[in-house]
Amino acid sequence: MEVVSIPKKSSINVWFIDTNVIAHWILGSGGILNDICSSLELSNEFVEVYIKRYKSAINFIDEILIHRNSGCQDEFYISSLTSNELFSAIRDEVRSIIFFKNGIPISRWRDSRNNPDIPESTYQEVYNKTLKSFDYLFDNHGITIIPEVSPWDDPQYWSIVSSILFLVKETKTQDATILTTSILNSADYFITLDTPLIRSAKKMLADNYSLKLLNPTEALQEIRKR
């Protein structure tokens, strides 16, 4: 099946943001990390290590909010699948913190049989803070949750999703689904912390669909040119 190029509809830049970028902002700026580490009696040094890890995502999202408040006409989206994946991404970060607190070797973290129980009180705390972050990010602040495109919405859907799955080594079904939604909404940029995905998909997506894959640091440089 031939790979179909998608024409751009507007000179306004369209940005799609991956789950991991939003999750890092919520964990850091949304206060979840501080609360979890406080409840587990972890040191401020531990918090600072995590915040440093989140910094590029935090800086990029903060820059979006600044630009939107100053009248920037660019459009910023996450897909509905991305919004659902946020809870999974945040849960995994909470688990990693509990693993560390319990002294579990890193080599055992990937085995799901070792996943620690998350107390219901911790879940409720994380859930409430996540919803507050949703209100802040998505309520008139310029980042919009957009429904996933389906095969019945666009005749090019199958061509795009299959080309990504077959021609990009480091892609999973959810990656292909989110990227296809981005392409069919005429996205110019897709911002992710998934380095293997960027490395394997960058050229193919740019050449065939005019979609630039950037990490948050690169995206921050790009948006500051606007």
N, CA and C of each residue as an Amber inpcrd file, in Angstrom:
protein
   678
   0.8530000  -1.2010000   0.0000000   0.0000000   0.0000000   0.0000000
   0.8840000   1.2440000   0.0000000   0.5540000   2.1850000  -0.8230000
   1.3470000   3.4090000  -0.9380000   1.1660000   4.3050000   0.2730000
   2.2680000   4.8590000   0.7470000   2.2020000   5.8240000   1.8390000
   1.6690000   7.1410000   1.2840000   0.6260000   7.6750000   1.9140000
  -0.0510000   8.8760000   1.4220000   0.4420000  10.0980000   2.1830000
   0.8180000  11.1330000   1.4850000   1.2280000  12.3860000   2.1220000
   0.0030000  13.2220000   2.4530000   0.0160000  13.8330000   3.6320000
  -1.1120000  14.6320000   4.0990000  -0.7910000  16.1080000   3.9010000
  -1.5890000  16.8440000   3.1220000  -1.3150000  18.2700000   2.9230000
  -1.6070000  19.0860000   4.1610000  -0.8430000  20.1660000   4.3600000
  -1.0740000  21.0650000   5.4750000  -2.1960000  22.0430000   5.1430000
  -3.0170000  22.3580000   6.1480000  -4.1890000  23.1850000   5.9290000
  -3.9960000  24.6360000   6.3360000  -2.9590000  24.9390000   7.1160000
  -2.8590000  26.2700000   7.6920000  -1.4080000  26.6020000   7.9680000
  -1.1090000  27.9070000   8.0110000   0.2380000  28.3500000   8.3680000
   0.4500000  28.3220000   9.8730000  -0.6330000  28.1850000  10.6570000
  -0.5280000  28.0740000  12.1100000   0.0470000  26.7000000  12.4500000
   1.0280000  26.6580000  13.3310000   1.6260000  25.3830000  13.7000000
   0.7070000  24.6000000  14.6420000   0.6360000  23.2930000  14.3800000
  -0.1610000  22.3860000  15.2020000   0.7910000  21.4380000  15.9180000
   0.6880000  21.4020000  17.2460000   1.5630000  20.5940000  18.0940000
   0.7460000  19.5030000  18.7830000   1.2290000  18.2610000  18.7460000
   0.6600000  17.1880000  19.5540000   1.6920000  16.7690000  20.5960000
   1.2220000  16.5140000  21.7970000   2.1180000  16.2480000  22.9310000
   1.8820000  14.8270000  23.4290000   2.9610000  14.0950000  23.6310000
   2.8770000  12.6960000  24.0590000   2.5990000  12.5880000  25.5580000
   2.1650000  11.3990000  25.9460000   1.8000000  11.1200000  27.3420000
   2.9290000  11.4510000  28.3080000   4.1460000  11.0030000  27.9950000
   5.2510000  11.1410000  28.9570000   5.5730000  12.5950000  29.2770000
   5.4020000  13.4870000  28.3150000   5.6980000  14.9040000  28.5500000
   4.6920000  15.5030000  29.5320000   3.4010000  15.2710000  29.2760000
   2.3640000  15.7800000  30.1760000   2.4870000  15.1530000  31.5590000
   2.7750000  13.8450000  31.6090000   2.8920000  13.1460000  32.9010000
   4.0070000  13.7420000  33.7480000   5.1370000  14.0620000  33.1390000
   6.2410000  14.6360000  33.9060000   5.8820000  16.0180000  34.4550000
   5.1220000  16.8020000  33.6770000   4.6920000  18.1050000  34.1840000
   3.7590000  17.9270000  35.3810000   2.8120000  17.0070000  35.2680000
   1.8490000  16.7860000  36.3600000   2.5580000  16.2890000  37.6160000
   3.5010000  15.3740000  37.4500000   4.2300000  14.8470000  38.6060000
   5.0570000  15.9320000  39.2830000   5.7010000  16.7830000  38.4710000
   6.5570000  17.8190000  39.0360000   5.7970000  19.0500000  39.4480000
   5.2490000  19.7800000  38.4910000   4.5460000  21.0330000  38.7840000
   3.1920000  20.8010000  39.4400000   2.6110000  19.6330000  39.2190000
   1.3160000  19.3300000  39.8230000   1.3790000  18.9170000  41.2810000
   2.5940000  18.7220000  41.7990000   2.7640000  18.4690000  43.2320000
   2.7100000  17.0210000  43.6600000   2.4860000  16.0870000  42.7240000
   2.3690000  14.6760000  43.1060000   3.6750000  14.1530000  43.6710000
   4.7920000  14.4760000  43.0270000   6.0870000  13.9890000  43.4850000
   6.3670000  14.4300000  44.9160000   6.1720000  15.7000000  45.2050000
   6.4250000  16.2000000  46.5670000   5.5790000  15.4790000  47.5980000
   4.2880000  15.2670000  47.2940000   3.3980000  14.6290000  48.2530000
   3.7680000  13.1690000  48.4880000   4.0690000  12.4500000  47.4000000
   4.4270000  11.0380000  47.5360000   5.7210000  10.8860000  48.3340000
   6.7210000  11.6930000  47.9930000   8.0070000  11.5940000  48.6850000
   7.8860000  11.9960000  50.1510000   7.0260000  12.9750000  50.4280000
   6.8070000  13.3780000  51.8130000   6.1460000  12.2530000  52.6090000
   5.1440000  11.6210000  52.0170000   4.4380000  10.5510000  52.7280000
   5.3310000   9.3400000  52.9540000   6.3120000   9.1400000  52.0580000
   7.2420000   8.0170000  52.2030000   8.5160000   8.4100000  52.9540000
   8.5670000   9.6640000  53.4140000   9.7000000  10.1900000  54.1740000
  11.0130000  10.0820000  53.3950000  10.9370000  10.4070000  52.1040000
  12.1360000  10.4470000  51.2810000  12.7360000  11.8510000  51.3320000
  14.0300000  11.9400000  51.1300000  14.7490000  13.1980000  51.3220000
  14.4730000  14.1940000  50.1960000  14.7680000  15.4580000  50.4680000
  14.6590000  16.4940000  49.4530000  15.6150000  16.2400000  48.2890000
  16.7520000  15.5990000  48.5780000  17.7040000  15.2800000  47.5150000
  17.0760000  14.3280000  46.5080000  16.2880000  13.3860000  46.9960000
  15.5970000  12.4510000  46.1020000  14.6120000  13.2050000  45.2130000
  13.8640000  14.1270000  45.8080000  12.9060000  14.9310000  45.0480000
  13.6330000  15.7250000  43.9690000  14.7780000  16.3050000  44.3220000
  15.5270000  17.1240000  43.3680000  16.0260000  16.3050000  42.1800000
  16.3950000  15.0450000  42.4290000  16.8310000  14.1700000  41.3310000
  15.6910000  13.9550000  40.3480000  14.4970000  13.6980000  40.8630000
  13.3370000  13.4950000  39.9920000  12.9500000  14.7780000  39.2630000
  12.9590000  15.8970000  39.9630000  12.6010000  17.1690000  39.3390000
  13.5620000  17.4910000  38.1970000  14.8370000  17.2000000  38.3820000
  15.8170000  17.4140000  37.3160000  15.4730000  16.5560000  36.1110000
  15.0100000  15.3500000  36.3580000  14.6140000  14.4470000  35.2710000
  13.3890000  14.9740000  34.5250000  12.4950000  15.6450000  35.2380000
  11.2650000  16.1660000  34.6370000  11.4420000  17.5400000  33.9860000
  12.6160000  18.1730000  34.2120000  12.7490000  19.6020000  33.9440000
  12.4390000  19.9840000  32.5050000  12.8970000  19.2130000  31.5360000
  12.6940000  19.6050000  30.1380000  11.2160000  19.6220000  29.7880000
  10.4570000  18.6380000  30.3030000   9.0140000  18.6080000  30.0490000
   8.3170000  19.7700000  30.7490000   8.7160000  20.0470000  31.9880000
   8.1190000  21.1510000  32.7420000   8.3580000  22.4730000  32.0230000
   9.5820000  22.6960000  31.5710000   9.9110000  23.9570000  30.8970000
   9.1150000  24.1150000  29.5980000   8.9550000  23.0230000  28.8500000
   8.2200000  23.1060000  27.5870000   6.7450000  23.4170000  27.8190000
   6.1130000  22.7120000  28.7560000   4.6900000  22.9560000  29.0240000
   4.4890000  24.3670000  29.5670000   5.3760000  24.8080000  30.4490000
   5.2780000  26.1770000  30.9660000   5.3750000  27.2000000  29.8280000
   6.2390000  26.9230000  28.8550000   6.3980000  27.8390000  27.7240000
   5.1220000  27.8860000  26.8740000   4.4470000  26.7480000  26.7270000
   3.1640000  26.7340000  26.0150000   2.1780000  27.6820000  26.6850000
   2.0820000  27.5920000  27.9980000   1.1270000  28.4260000  28.7350000
   1.4680000  29.9090000  28.5760000   2.7610000  30.2230000  28.6140000
   3.1880000  31.6160000  28.4260000   2.7980000  32.0980000  27.0300000
   3.0610000  31.2820000  26.0280000   2.7640000  31.6720000  24.6460000
   1.2690000  31.8210000  24.4100000   0.4770000  30.9330000  24.9700000
  -0.9710000  31.0200000  24.7780000  -1.5120000  32.2750000  25.4600000
  -0.9930000  32.5820000  26.6280000  -1.4480000  33.7850000  27.3410000
  -1.0220000  35.0740000  26.6500000   0.0250000  34.9880000  25.8320000
   0.4950000  36.1880000  25.1200000  -0.1200000  36.3110000  23.7320000
  -1.0610000  35.4000000  23.4030000  -1.7860000  35.5140000  22.1400000
  -1.2670000  34.6740000  21.0020000  -0.3500000  33.7450000  21.2670000
   0.1540000  32.8520000  20.2220000  -1.0010000  32.0520000  19.6110000
  -1.0520000  31.9810000  18.2810000  -2.1460000  31.3130000  17.5810000
  -1.8820000  29.8320000  17.3020000  -0.6950000  29.3420000  17.6450000
  -0.4270000  27.9140000  17.4540000  -1.4230000  27.0820000  18.2530000
  -1.6720000  25.8590000  17.7790000  -2.6370000  24.9760000  18.4350000
  -1.8970000  23.8200000  19.0930000  -2.2910000  23.5030000  20.3350000
  -1.6300000  22.4620000  21.1170000  -2.6640000  21.4210000  21.5390000
  -2.3580000  20.1460000  21.2570000  -3.3240000  19.0800000  21.5070000
  -2.6810000  17.8860000  22.2060000  -3.5160000  17.1590000  22.9450000
  -3.2240000  15.7660000  23.2640000  -4.4410000  14.9660000  22.8190000
  -4.2200000  13.7280000  22.4330000  -5.3320000  12.8850000  22.0080000
  -6.0180000  12.2850000  23.2300000  -7.2310000  11.7900000  23.0360000
  -7.9660000  11.1820000  24.1530000  -7.2310000   9.9530000  24.6770000
  -6.5760000   9.2010000  23.7810000  -5.7920000   8.0490000  24.2310000
  -4.6460000   8.5040000  25.1210000  -4.0050000   9.5980000  24.7600000
  -2.9350000  10.1510000  25.5880000  -3.4410000  10.5140000  26.9710000
  -4.6290000  11.1260000  27.0440000  -5.1750000  11.5130000  28.3530000
  -5.4340000  10.2900000  29.2150000  -5.8870000   9.1910000  28.6050000
  -6.1050000   7.9670000  29.3740000  -4.7870000   7.3410000  29.8200000
  -3.7820000   7.3960000  28.9450000  -2.4770000   6.8250000  29.2870000
  -1.7730000   7.5880000  30.4010000  -2.1950000   8.8260000  30.6420000
  -1.5560000   9.6230000  31.6930000  -1.6180000   8.9270000  33.0420000
  -2.7630000   8.3400000  33.3460000  -2.8980000   7.6830000  34.6470000
  -1.9520000   6.4850000  34.7570000  -1.7740000   5.7540000  33.6580000
  -0.8400000   4.6330000  33.6600000   0.5980000   5.1170000  33.8410000
   0.9610000   6.1980000  33.1550000   2.3210000   6.7310000  33.2580000
   2.6130000   7.2330000  34.6750000   1.6440000   7.9290000  35.2640000
   1.8230000   8.4370000  36.6290000   1.8900000   7.2870000  37.6210000
   1.0230000   6.2790000  37.4300000   1.0620000   5.0900000  38.3040000
   2.4340000   4.4360000  38.2790000   3.0310000   4.3010000  37.0790000
   4.3360000   3.6570000  36.9740000   5.4160000   4.4590000  37.6890000
   5.3270000   5.7900000  37.6410000   6.2860000   6.6130000  38.3640000
   6.1250000   6.4510000  39.8710000   4.8700000   6.3880000  40.3270000
   4.6140000   6.1640000  41.7660000   5.1760000   4.8170000  42.1830000
   4.9730000   3.8030000  41.3590000   5.5250000   2.4790000  41.6750000
   7.0440000   2.5240000  41.7860000   7.6990000   3.2570000  40.8780000
   9.1670000   3.3080000  40.9160000   9.6570000   3.9500000  42.2060000
   8.9260000   4.9460000  42.6870000   9.3000000   5.5960000  43.9430000
   9.1370000   4.6170000  45.1050000   8.0520000   3.8390000  45.0960000
   7.8320000   2.8390000  46.1480000   8.8970000   1.7500000  46.0770000
   9.2450000   1.3130000  44.8620000  10.3300000   0.3370000  44.7060000
  11.6010000   0.8510000  45.3730000  11.9360000   2.1120000  45.0830000
  13.1480000   2.6950000  45.6600000  13.0660000   2.7150000  47.1760000
  11.9340000   3.1700000  47.6970000  11.7500000   3.2510000  49.1470000
  11.9010000   1.8780000  49.7890000  11.4050000   0.8390000  49.1110000
  11.4430000  -0.5160000  49.6790000  12.7510000  -1.2470000  49.4110000
  13.6860000  -0.5670000  48.7210000  14.9960000  -1.1710000  48.4750000
  14.9820000  -2.3030000  47.4710000  14.0120000  -2.3050000  46.5450000
  13.9280000  -3.3590000  45.5410000  14.9540000  -3.0910000  44.4440000
  15.8010000  -4.0720000  44.0860000  16.8020000  -3.8540000  43.0240000
  16.1390000  -3.4640000  41.7040000  16.7890000  -2.5560000  40.9670000
  16.2410000  -2.0770000  39.7030000  15.9840000  -3.2280000  38.7390000
  16.8060000  -4.2630000  38.7980000  16.6540000  -5.4070000  37.8890000
  15.3090000  -6.1050000  38.0510000  14.6330000  -5.8770000  39.1870000
  13.3420000  -6.5350000  39.4290000  12.1500000  -5.6250000  39.1460000
  12.3910000  -4.3670000  38.7880000  11.2960000  -3.4180000  38.6040000
  10.4300000  -3.7520000  37.3960000  11.0060000  -4.3410000  36.3510000
  10.2560000  -4.5980000  35.1270000   9.3880000  -5.8460000  35.2050000
   9.5860000  -6.6580000  36.2030000   8.7800000  -7.8720000  36.3650000
   7.4770000  -7.4930000  37.0650000   6.3520000  -7.6140000  36.3650000
   5.0650000  -7.1760000  36.9170000   4.6780000  -7.9250000  38.1890000
   5.2690000  -9.1010000  38.3930000   4.9630000  -9.8580000  39.6180000
   5.4730000  -9.1410000  40.8620000   6.4160000  -8.2130000  40.6710000
   6.9810000  -7.4850000  41.8090000   6.3190000  -6.1350000  42.0400000
   5.3110000  -5.8080000  41.2280000   4.6740000  -4.4990000  41.3820000
   4.1260000  -4.3160000  42.7960000   4.4610000  -3.2050000  43.4350000
   3.9810000  -2.9820000  44.8050000   2.5260000  -2.5400000  44.8130000
   1.8480000  -2.8280000  45.9100000   0.4930000  -2.3190000  46.0920000
   0.5670000  -0.8120000  46.3410000  -0.3650000  -0.1010000  45.7390000
  -0.4840000   1.3320000  45.9780000  -1.6830000   1.5420000  46.9000000
  -1.4600000   2.1000000  48.0890000  -2.5840000   2.2900000  49.0210000
  -3.6880000   3.1450000  48.3980000  -4.9310000   2.8540000  48.7670000
  -6.0520000   3.6100000  48.2080000  -5.9410000   5.0940000  48.5500000
  -5.4290000   5.4030000  49.7340000  -5.2810000   6.8170000  50.1140000
  -4.2930000   7.5250000  49.1900000  -3.2340000   6.8050000  48.7870000
  -2.2670000   7.3800000  47.8490000  -2.9110000   7.5820000  46.4900000
  -3.6810000   6.5800000  46.0380000  -4.3900000   6.7170000  44.7660000
  -5.3010000   7.9410000  44.7730000  -6.0750000   8.1210000  45.8350000
  -7.0010000   9.2490000  45.8990000  -6.2520000  10.5770000  45.8600000
  -5.1280000  10.6320000  46.5410000  -4.3130000  11.8480000  46.5480000
  -3.7830000  12.1500000  45.1460000  -3.2640000  11.1010000  44.4690000
  -2.7430000  11.2610000  43.1140000  -3.8660000  11.6460000  42.1600000
  -5.0050000  10.9980000  42.2840000  -6.1480000  11.2690000  41.4080000
  -6.6090000  12.7210000  41.5380000  -6.7490000  13.1860000  42.7700000
  -7.2280000  14.5590000  42.9860000  -6.2500000  15.5900000  42.4340000
  -4.9660000  15.3630000  42.6450000  -3.9770000  16.3140000  42.1360000
  -3.8900000  16.2640000  40.6050000  -4.0830000  15.0760000  40.0380000
  -4.0780000  14.9580000  38.5810000  -5.2390000  15.7350000  37.9790000
  -6.4160000  15.6350000  38.5880000  -7.5710000  16.3770000  38.0840000
  -7.3590000  17.8870000  38.1950000  -6.7180000  18.3320000  39.2700000
  -6.4070000  19.7570000  39.3960000  -5.4610000  20.2110000  38.2790000
  -4.4930000  19.3450000  37.9580000  -3.5850000  19.6660000  36.8500000
  -4.3310000  19.7000000  35.5280000  -5.2780000  18.7780000  35.3410000
  -6.1110000  18.7900000  34.1380000  -6.8380000  20.1190000  34.0090000
  -7.4270000  20.5620000  35.1130000  -8.1470000  21.8390000  35.0890000
  -7.2160000  22.9790000  34.6730000  -6.0100000  22.9510000  35.2070000
  -5.0630000  24.0260000  34.9290000  -4.5790000  23.9930000  33.4730000
  -4.2680000  22.8080000  32.9790000  -3.6920000  22.6840000  31.6430000
  -4.7280000  22.7890000  30.5330000  -5.9080000  22.2070000  30.7820000
  -6.8700000  22.0280000  29.6920000  -8.0750000  22.9650000  29.7630000
  -8.2170000  23.7110000  30.8380000  -9.3720000  24.5900000  30.9740000
  -8.9790000  26.0100000  30.5650000  -9.1800000  26.3200000  29.2860000
  -8.9060000  27.6580000  28.7440000  -7.4320000  28.0530000  28.8140000
  -6.5530000  27.0650000  28.8730000  -5.1250000  27.3830000  28.8730000
  -4.4440000  26.9300000  27.5860000  -5.2150000  26.5480000  26.5840000
  -4.6330000  26.3660000  25.2610000  -4.2200000  24.9730000  24.8750000
  -4.2800000  23.9990000  25.7850000  -4.0220000  22.6140000  25.4000000
  -5.3700000  21.9010000  25.3560000  -5.6750000  21.3080000  24.2080000
  -6.9990000  20.7330000  23.9860000  -6.9040000  19.2160000  23.8580000
  -7.8220000  18.5110000  24.5130000  -7.9400000  17.0600000  24.3300000
  -8.8140000  16.8120000  23.1070000  -8.3020000  16.0550000  22.1610000
  -8.9950000  15.8260000  20.9050000  -9.2950000  14.3290000  20.7380000
 -10.4720000  13.9740000  20.2360000 -10.8040000  12.5440000  20.0740000
  -9.8620000  11.8460000  19.0950000  -9.6330000  10.5660000  19.3430000
  -8.8340000   9.7640000  18.4310000  -9.5560000   9.6440000  17.0880000
  -8.8080000   9.7200000  16.0040000  -9.3820000   9.4730000  14.6800000
  -9.5960000   7.9710000  14.5280000 -10.6870000   7.5740000  13.8940000
 -10.9690000   6.1590000  13.6560000 -10.9230000   5.8700000  12.1640000
 -10.8580000   4.5990000  11.7660000 -10.8460000   4.2590000  10.3390000
 -12.0790000   4.7520000   9.5980000 -13.1850000   4.9750000  10.2970000
 -14.4210000   5.4200000   9.6620000 -14.4450000   6.9390000   9.4750000
 -13.4830000   7.6220000  10.1210000 -13.4190000   9.0790000   9.9990000
 -12.6450000   9.5320000   8.7650000 -11.6680000   8.7140000   8.3430000
 -10.7970000   9.1540000   7.2550000 -10.3300000   7.9390000   6.4520000
 -10.4760000   7.9520000   5.1430000 -10.0980000   6.8010000   4.3210000
  -8.6010000   6.5160000   4.3090000  -7.7710000   7.4760000   4.7500000
  -6.3260000   7.2740000   4.7660000  -5.8340000   6.6460000   6.0700000
  -6.7440000   6.4280000   7.0040000  -6.3490000   5.9420000   8.3280000
  -5.5190000   4.6640000   8.2440000  -6.0220000   3.6380000   7.5430000
  -5.3310000   2.3470000   7.5260000  -3.9590000   2.4540000   6.8820000
  -3.8530000   3.2630000   5.8360000  -2.5620000   3.4430000   5.1790000
  -1.5360000   4.0300000   6.1330000  -1.9490000   5.0170000   6.8970000
  -1.0130000   5.7010000   7.7930000  -0.6210000   4.8110000   8.9670000
  -1.6190000   4.2450000   9.6570000  -1.3080000   3.4560000  10.8500000
  -0.4800000   2.2200000  10.5010000  -0.7750000   1.5940000   9.3630000
  -0.0150000   0.3950000   8.9830000   1.4080000   0.7650000   8.5680000
   1.5790000   1.8880000   7.8780000   2.9290000   2.2900000   7.4790000
   3.8070000   2.5540000   8.6920000   3.2280000   3.1510000   9.7330000
   3.9990000   3.4200000  10.9560000   4.3750000   2.1090000  11.6490000
   3.4200000   1.1810000  11.7370000   3.6840000  -0.0860000  12.4260000
   4.7080000  -0.9480000  11.6880000   4.6540000  -0.9310000  10.3490000
   5.5530000  -1.7830000   9.5840000   6.9110000  -1.1480000   9.3190000
   6.9670000   0.1460000   9.1730000   8.1910000   0.7980000   8.7190000
   8.9970000   1.4630000   9.8260000   8.4420000   1.5230000  11.0330000
   9.1570000   2.1170000  12.1690000   9.4130000   1.0180000  13.2040000
  10.6820000   0.7230000  13.4530000  11.0330000  -0.3990000  14.3180000
  10.5170000  -0.2450000  15.7460000  10.6860000   0.9400000  16.3140000
  10.4430000   1.1360000  17.7390000   9.0260000   1.6140000  18.0360000
   8.0480000   1.1910000  17.2580000   6.6990000   1.6860000  17.4880000
   5.7840000   0.5840000  18.0010000   4.8600000   0.9750000  18.8660000
   3.8400000   0.0780000  19.4000000   2.4900000   0.5310000  18.8680000
   1.4670000  -0.2890000  19.1130000   0.1450000   0.0360000  18.5810000
  -0.3420000   1.3860000  19.0800000  -0.1540000   1.6690000  20.3840000
  -0.6300000   2.9500000  20.9080000   0.1470000   4.1190000  20.3100000
   1.4520000   3.9070000  20.0360000   2.2410000   4.9570000  19.3810000
   1.6770000   5.2440000  17.9950000   1.4260000   4.1810000  17.2320000
   0.9200000   4.3480000  15.8690000  -0.4490000   5.0120000  15.8710000
  -1.2720000   4.6680000  16.8530000  -2.6190000   5.2530000  16.9400000
  -2.5430000   6.7530000  17.2060000  -1.7160000   7.1390000  18.1830000
  -1.5820000   8.5570000  18.5350000  -0.9260000   9.3430000  17.4030000
   0.0920000   8.7700000  16.7810000   0.7570000   9.4420000  15.6690000
  -0.1810000   9.6040000  14.4750000  -1.0150000   8.5960000  14.2200000
  -1.9760000   8.6910000  13.1150000  -2.9900000   9.7960000  13.3720000
  -3.4750000   9.8900000  14.6110000  -4.3820000  10.9870000  14.9590000
  -3.6980000  12.3260000  14.7560000  -2.4300000  12.4250000  15.1190000
  -1.6750000  13.6700000  14.9250000  -1.5830000  14.0200000  13.4510000
  -1.2390000  13.0490000  12.6240000  -1.0690000  13.2800000  11.1900000
  -2.3840000  13.6990000  10.5440000  -3.4650000  13.0170000  10.8860000
  -4.7550000  13.3150000  10.2730000  -5.3610000  14.6220000  10.7860000
  -4.7570000  15.1970000  11.8350000  -5.1350000  16.5380000  12.2770000
  -4.0990000  17.5770000  11.8560000  -3.3320000  17.2200000  10.8190000
  -2.3690000  18.1370000  10.2020000  -1.3290000  18.6690000  11.1820000
  -0.8410000  17.7990000  12.0620000   0.1660000  18.2250000  13.0340000
   1.4910000  18.5420000  12.3480000   2.1430000  19.5750000  12.8390000
   3.4940000  19.9190000  12.4000000   4.5450000  19.2880000  13.3080000
   4.2020000  19.1590000  14.6030000   5.1600000  18.6670000  15.5890000
   4.5050000  17.6180000  16.4920000   5.3140000  16.6100000  16.8610000
   4.9090000  15.6510000  17.8920000   6.0170000  15.6330000  18.9310000
   5.6800000  15.9800000  20.1820000   6.6840000  16.1560000  21.2310000
   6.6340000  14.9640000  22.1760000   7.7810000  14.2940000  22.3310000
   7.8270000  13.0830000  23.1500000   9.1860000  12.9480000  23.8410000
   9.1860000  12.2070000  24.9250000  10.4250000  11.8520000  25.6250000
  10.9110000  10.4630000  25.2160000  10.2290000   9.8400000  24.2660000
  10.5610000   8.4870000  23.8190000  11.7070000   8.5660000  22.8070000
  12.9330000   8.5000000  23.3070000  14.1120000   8.6460000  22.4500000
  14.2030000   7.5640000  21.3730000  13.9660000   6.2780000  21.6930000
  13.9980000   5.2670000  20.6230000  12.9790000   5.5350000  19.5200000
  11.7910000   6.0330000  19.8830000  10.7830000   6.3590000  18.8720000
  11.2620000   7.5060000  17.9840000  11.8090000   8.5400000  18.5960000
  12.3190000   9.6740000  17.8140000  13.4010000   9.1940000  16.8500000
  14.3060000   8.3840000  17.3520000  15.4360000   7.9250000  16.5400000
  14.9610000   7.0880000  15.3430000  13.9900000   6.2150000  15.5640000
  13.5850000   5.3000000  14.4990000  12.5190000   5.8810000  13.5720000
  11.7110000   6.8280000  14.0750000  10.5700000   7.3160000  13.2880000
  10.7810000   8.7000000  12.6860000  11.7870000   9.4170000  13.1580000
  11.9330000  10.8350000  12.7960000  11.9560000  11.0620000  11.2840000
  12.8100000  10.3450000  10.5750000  12.9630000  10.5820000   9.1370000
  11.7170000  10.1470000   8.3710000  11.1930000   8.9750000   8.7040000
  10.0330000   8.4540000   7.9740000   8.8360000   9.3820000   8.1060000
   8.5640000   9.8550000   9.3170000   7.4010000  10.7130000   9.5370000
   7.5950000  12.0950000   8.9170000   8.8190000  12.5960000   8.9370000
   9.0890000  13.8980000   8.3150000   8.9730000  13.8030000   6.7970000
   9.5220000  12.7400000   6.2250000   9.5250000  12.5920000   4.7680000
   8.1310000  12.3390000   4.2030000   7.3430000  11.5120000   4.8840000
   6.0640000  11.0870000   4.3390000   4.8750000  11.9210000   4.7990000
   4.9800000  12.4690000   6.0180000   3.8150000  13.1480000   6.5900000
   4.1210000  14.5590000   7.0950000   5.3310000  15.0490000   6.8400000
   5.7320000  16.3960000   7.2840000   5.5240000  16.5920000   8.7810000
   5.7010000  15.5170000   9.5500000   5.5560000  15.5700000  11.0020000
   6.9380000  15.4990000  11.6380000   7.2890000  16.5330000  12.4110000
   8.5870000  16.5840000  13.0670000   8.4800000  16.0200000  14.4810000
   9.2900000  15.0180000  14.7750000   9.3650000  14.4690000  16.1280000
  10.4830000  15.1680000  16.8820000  10.1270000  15.7570000  18.0200000
  11.0980000  16.4920000  18.8250000  10.9900000  16.0660000  20.2810000
  12.1100000  16.1580000  21.0080000  12.0380000  16.0300000  22.4530000
  11.6980000  17.4060000  23.0350000  11.3330000  17.4920000  24.3200000
  10.9100000  18.7850000  24.8780000  11.9630000  19.8890000  24.7980000
  13.2440000  19.5310000  24.9090000  14.2940000  20.5470000  24.8160000
  14.3350000  21.1480000  23.4170000  14.2530000  20.2970000  22.3970000
  14.2130000  20.7860000  21.0180000  12.9530000  21.5920000  20.7620000
  11.8370000  21.1100000  21.3160000  10.5600000  21.7980000  21.1240000
  10.5700000  23.1830000  21.7750000  11.2170000  23.2840000  22.9300000
  11.3240000  24.5680000  23.6190000  12.0760000  25.5760000  22.7460000
  13.1530000  25.1310000  22.1170000  13.8970000  26.0130000  21.2220000
  13.0430000  26.4330000  20.0380000  12.2470000  25.4960000  19.5110000
  11.4230000  25.7730000  18.3500000  10.3070000  26.7620000  18.6850000
   9.6560000  26.5500000  19.8240000   8.5130000  27.4080000  20.1650000
   8.9810000  28.8250000  20.5060000  10.1840000  28.9660000  20.9990000
  10.6990000  30.3070000  21.3250000  11.0180000  31.1260000  20.0840000
  11.0270000  30.4810000  18.9260000  11.2150000  31.2070000  17.6710000
   9.9190000  31.8700000  17.2160000   8.7920000  31.4670000  17.8090000
   7.4920000  31.9680000  17.3690000   7.2700000  33.3980000  17.8140000
